[in-house]
Amino acid sequence: MKLRFAPSPTGMLHVGNARLALANALFARRHGGSFQLRIDDTDTERSRESHVEAIRTDLTWMDITWNETFRQTERLDRYAQAIKKLKASGRLYPCFESEYELAAKRETQIRQRRAPVYDRAMLKLTPEQRASAEANGKVPYWRFKLSDTVVRWRDLVMGDCQVKLPSVSDPVLVRTDGTVLYTLASVVDDLETDVTHIIRGEDHVTNTGVQLDIAEALGARPDHFRFAHLPLLLDENGGKLSKRFDALSLRTLRQDGIEAEALISYLARLGSSDDPVLLPFAEQAAVYDISHISRSAARFDTHQMLGLNHKLLGQLPFDAVKDRLPEGATEAFWLAIRGNLDLLSEARLWHTVTDGTLIPPVQEDEQDFLKQAADLLPAEAWDTTTWKAWTTALREKTGRSGKALFRPLRLALTGEEHGPELSDLLPLIGRTRALSRLVPGNA
């Protein structure tokens, strides 16, 4: 068994890509297969080396490793051989229509309420007509002549699938400049590198029917591949997630403080009947079952992912995060704040609270109370018992309790309405900072 993930290095990986990469990698690990990383970089104008490196970084961050890797630009000779074979068999034919001519044909078909399928006019060219077109400076692009059949397969997620090829336009496989397109290059790679299972999005269902026809034209058996098409992702409101992919790139999520294990745990069960469970990659693979994926579209719930991240951060030891915390952060600081974080990046705010300069909000009606609090601030060495001793003295002095006692203190000391236990924060803030925040200028 061999599976592959084949990103195009024309942009950053987002959660949609990551879900597919993870599904292929988990399935391969679960069944003892191998996993291939293929860089689909035949679009040389849009491909960027920086994106190649970013893809590798993102996958490694997700604990996805690969048994082999290559770039499509390293295999151009193999695509040339496939093109030669398809031309010789008559399945690849030259076309000379311009984009304008093709658009006009489509408009006519739509106006006549016919399906806008390519009419194969170029198949009727005589050798003389082709020679005349080339003599006039026209350079052909090449289409693949699809079979007049229905392609069927048993999908691991979607069940029985079929594509009626007569209702699909013959795909362009080679541009006028000789560049091979993904539709052919992908088939050649999958065949020649012995890929057995392909997991991808349901938007590729029609493309799967086309590529199976191409594979057979190149000599493959009809059942050479097994497919699984995952339903597309929607946002919380049921809209297309693609509009939000920039905000959900793996680089952005990582920089914001999403932990890899939380993202893996969420994506591994997304769209399935199983609730997400926090597990590292290897343990997720041991229980991964693609048959549990629903055929219905899945909703990417940011709040649920953040909930998993919150739970994970609350369990992480200091050694797991110390290199990513603000400079000077201690284990006591981490243990005090970790249960209040949705994102690791939020640690910066709390480090400002404990170690930085903070200008708390002005509480006009609480000035007398905060002055009393400053007067009663213990002078002894501070520890986790200081908060209780201080607030007990304040309660006895002022008669305040509950929210009236604690809210103005928390706002003055942290600038926030909610947060970590002040019994843990107060020793980190220290007496000097606490005094300056209770009564600014009187530290």
N, C-alpha and C positions, 0 to 999 in steps of 0.2 A: 504494500500500500504506500502510495506517495501522494501528498497534497502540496499545494503551492499557494503563495500569496504574491500577487503580481501588481504592485502599485506603479503608477506613472509618476515620475519625479517632476511634476509640473506644479506642485503645491504641497502644502503641509498635510500630514495625516490628521484626519478628524475622527470623531467617535464612530461614524459610519464605516470608515476604512478599518478602524481598530476592531470593531465587532467582527468583521469578516476575517481579518488576520487571526484573531483569537479563535474563532470557530474552526478554522483550518488547522491551526497549531494544536488546539486541544483535542480535536478529533484524531489527528495523527498520533499524538502522545497516548491517547486513550487506547488506540488499537495497535500500538507498536509499529506505526509506520514512520516514514521519513517526511521531512518538511523542507520545502524549497522556497527560497526568496528570489524572485525574478524581478528585475528592474525593467519595466516596459518603457524604454527610453528612445523608441524610434522617432518620436516627435522631437527632433533635435532643436527646433526653434524655441520650444517652450520648456524643454527639460533643463534642469539646473543641477550642477554638482552639489550645491548646498542642500538641495532637497533630498538628494540621495543620502547624504550624511545624516540629515534630519530623520529620514525614514529609519535608518539603522539605529539611531539613538532612541527613537520612540519605541521601536520594537524591543530593543534590549531593556529599556526601562520597564516594559511590560513583562519581562522575563521570557520573552519569545526568542528562541534560538533556532538556527536553521542548519540543516545537514549539508546543503549546497546552495550556492548563489551564483547568478550570472546576470549579464545585461543583454538585452536583445541586440544592441548595436555590435555585440561580439559575434553574432550569428547571422549576419546579413547574407553570407554565402549560402547558408542553409535555406533561407527564404527564397533566394534566387533559384535554387534547384527546384523548390516546390512550385514556383511560378513557371519555370520551364516545363515541368511535368504537366501542369494544368493547361498550359497553352497547347502542348502537344496533343492532349486528349480532347481539345476543343471546348473545355469547360471554362476557360478564361478568354474573354473576347474583348477586342478594342472598341472604345467608344470615343466619339468626337463632339458630342453635344456640349454646349456651354451651360453655365449655371442659369443664364437667362432663358435658354431654350427649354431646359428641364423645368424651370419654374412655370413657364407658360403651359407646358404639358400638364403639370399638376393642377393648375388653375382650371384648365379645360375639363379635366377628369372630375374635379370637385363640382364644377358648375353643372356637369351632366350627371351628377350624383353617382359617379363611379369611384371605386377605390383608387387612390393615387399610387398605383403600382407601376413601376417602370415597364414600358411597352416593348422592350427588346428590339427597338427599331434598328439598332446597330448590327444585330445579327443578320439583317437582310442586305448589308453592304456587299457589293461585289468586290472582287480584288481590284478592279479598275477604279471603283469609287473610293476605296481606301487609299490607293496609291495617289489619286488626285487630291484627297484631303491632306495627305502628308506632304505632297508637293507644294501645296498652298501654305505650308508652315504649321499645320495643325499637328499637335502631339497627342496621342491617345492616352486615356486612362483605361483601366481594365476592370471589367465586371466578371463575377463568377456566375455561371448559368446554373441556377438552382434546379434540383430535380422536381418533377411534377408529382410529388408524393406528400404524404403526411408523416412527419417525424414524431415518433412516440418514445417516451421513456418513463420509467418509474422513479419519481423523484423522492429523495430521502426525507423531504419536508412537505412538498406540495402534493405528493401522491402521483397519480397518473397525469402526465402532461402530454400535450401534443402541439405541434406547430404545423399549420397548413402552408407549405412552401409556395404554392401558386398564389397565395395572397400576400406574399412578401416580395419586395423589389430585389432583383439581383444585386448583391452588395458589391460596392467598389472595393477591390483588394489592393490595387496598385495605383498610385497617383500619376499624374503626367510627368512628374520629375523622377519617377521610378521608385519612390518611397513606398515600402510595404505598409499596409494598414494593420491595426491590431487584430482584426477579424481573422486574417490569415496567419500572421506571425504567432499568435497565441496557440492556434491549432498545431502548427509545426512544432513549437516548443513542447507542448503537452505530449504530443506523440513521440517525439524523439528523446525526451528526457523521462519517459515512462511514468508520467502522472496518471494516477488511476481514479482519484476522486477530486471533484471540483465543487467547492462551496462558494457561492456568490449570491448577489442580490437578485430578487425576483424581477428586477428591471432587465435582467439578461435572459429571460426565458425565451423570447423570440430569437435572440442571438444564439442561444444554445441549439435551437433547431437548425439554424443556418450553419453553425460550426460543425455540427454532427454530419451535415451533408458534405461539407468541405473535407472533413476527416475521411469519410468513405471514399471521396474522389481521390484522396491521397493513399488509399489502400487499407484504411483501418476497418475493423469490424464495427457493425452498428452498436454493439454493446461494449465498446472499448472503455468508455468512461462511465462512472457513476456520478450523478449530480445531486446537489442539494441547493435549493434556492431559498434564501432567507427573506421573509417579508421585509418591506422597507420600513425605515424608522420615521415616526411622526413626533412632533413636539407635544407638550402637555395639552395643547388645545386641539390636537388632531391635524395640524398643518404640516406642510413639508418641512422636515428638519434641515434641508439643504440650505435654507436661507440663514440658518444660524450656525453653520459649520465653522465659520471663522472664529466665533466665540468658543467653539467646542473643539478646537484643535488640541492634539495631545500636548503640544508644547505649552499652550496657554493653560491647560488644566494642570500640568506639572508645575508651572511657575506659580499658579495660584495656590498650590498646596494640596491638590488631590493626590492621594497615595496610590501607587500602582495596584496594590492588592485590592483596594476599594473599587477601582475602575474595572479590574479583571473580574471581581466577584459580581459586580453589577451587570457587565456586558455578557458574562457567561450564561446568565439565567434570563437575560432580557428577551421577552417574547415567549417565554416558556411557561409551563404550569408550575415551575418550581420557584419558591421564594429565594431571593439572593442570600447566600451564606458567605461570610468572610472566610476565604481560604486562599492560600497562595497558589500559584499557577499549577504546580505539580499535583496538589490535592484536588484542585478543580478538575484537572484532566482525568483523574482517577474515577470521577463520578459524572463526567460529562456525557450527556445522552441527547443527541441531536433529534431523536424522535419525539422529544418533549417540546420542541419548538412548534408554536402554533402557526397555522396558515394565515392568520390575520395579521394585519400591520401592528407593529409594536410601538409603544409610546416611550420616548426617552424622557424620563422623569428626573429632572435635575435635583429635585428635593430628595428623592429616594437615594440617588447616588451620594448626595451630601450627607444623608443620614448614615449611610454605610461608612463614609469617610470619618464622620464624627465618632462613630462607635470604634473604628479602628484606632484613631488618634488617642482615644481615651485609654487604649490598652498598650500603646507603644512605650517601651522603656526609653530612658534618656539616651542610651547609646545608639538607638536606631535613628535619632533625629538631631543629635547634638551638632553635627556638621552643617545642618541647615537652619539652625536657630540663629537669632541675632548674636553678634559678638558679645561675649561676656555672660551669656545665659547659663545658668547653673542647673543642676539636677533638681534642686528645690523649686526653682522657677518653673521648670517643665512639669513637675508633679502637681504644682499648684494650678496650672492653667489648662493642662491637656484635656480635661473633661469638659471644657467650655468651647472647644474649637470645632468648627466645621471644616476649616481649611488651615493648613499649617501656616500659611502666610499671615493669618490673624495673630500669630505669636508676636509679630512686630508691634502691634498695638499694645499688647499687655507688657511687652518689655519697656515700652515708653512709660507705661504706668508705674512699673517697679523701679526703673533705672534712669528714666529720662526726665525732661522738663515738661510739665503738664499744666495747662491753664484751664482749671475747672470752670464749668458754667457758673455765672453769678446767680446766687440764690438770695434775693433781696430780703425775703421774709424770714430767712434762717440765719441772719448774721449773728444775732445774739446767741442762738443755740450753738453755732459753730465756734464762737468765742469761748463759750463754756466748755465745749468739747476740747478745744486747744488747751485750756487751763487744766483740764483733768488728764491730759495725755500723759501716760506713764513715762517716767524718766529712766526706769531701770532697763536692763538688757531685754530685748524683745524676743519673743518666741510665739508659738502658735496659741499660747494661753493669753496673750496680751489683749487680743480683741475682746474676749469675753470679760476679762477683768475691767477693761476700759468702758465697755457699753453697760456693764452692771453698775459701775459708779455713775455714769451719765443718767441711767434710768432713775437711780435713787435721788440724784441731784435735781433733775428736771421733771420727773414724773412721766416722761415720754416712754412709749413702748411700741413695738411692732414697726409698721411702715414709717410712722412719724419719727421714730428714733433712727432707724437704719438707712432710709432713703437719702436724707441729706448728707449723711456721712459717706455713703457709697459714691454719690455724685461728686462730692468735694474731693475725695481721695482718688477716684478713678476716672471721673468724667463720664461714667456710664451708668445706666439704670440697672443693668444686670451684669453678672460676670462671675468669676471664680470666688470661692469662699474668702471673705476678708480675713478670717483667722489665718489663712495661708499667705494672703497677699501682704498684709500689714507688716510682718517682719521683713519682707523683701523691699517694701517701700521705704521703711526706716523712719525714725522720729523726725529728722530734719525735713524730709520731703513732706511728710504728713502735716507737720506744723505749718509749712509754707503754703499748703493747699487749703488748710482750714482757715487760716487768717493770713492771706497774702501780704508779704512784707514784714511779717513778724517772726520769721524763722529764726 
